């Protein structure tokens, strides 16, 4: 069994990184609004968690001028998309209570 890395919240001291999480969250929330999978506030919380649990990625992007905030943003958006797709798959497999009741009423259960 491998231990999960500890969260590192020091990036919250950097306003540009905190702003970046908001931009990434807005992109995800706006891009996936039709699936009702992730709203802005949820996406922002996920973005903060992703960065806190990937301190090496944050450090690498901030310390290398060839990477910078642009690459950090890109990587964060990709990680958020992975989370959105995972949640969407989970929702597709789930039958809502209302749908189950409607099916029962119509004798399809």
RABELFEN-V777305 format. One line per field, one symbol per residue. ss: DSSP state (~ for helix, > for strand, _ for the rest). A space follows every 10 residues. Layout:
ss->???
This chain:
ss->_________~ ~~~_~~~~~~ ~~~~~~~~~~ ~_~~~____~ ~~~~~~~~~~ ~~~_~~~~~~ ~~~____~~~ ~~~~~~~~~~ ~~~~~~~~~~ ~~~___~~~~ ~~~~~____
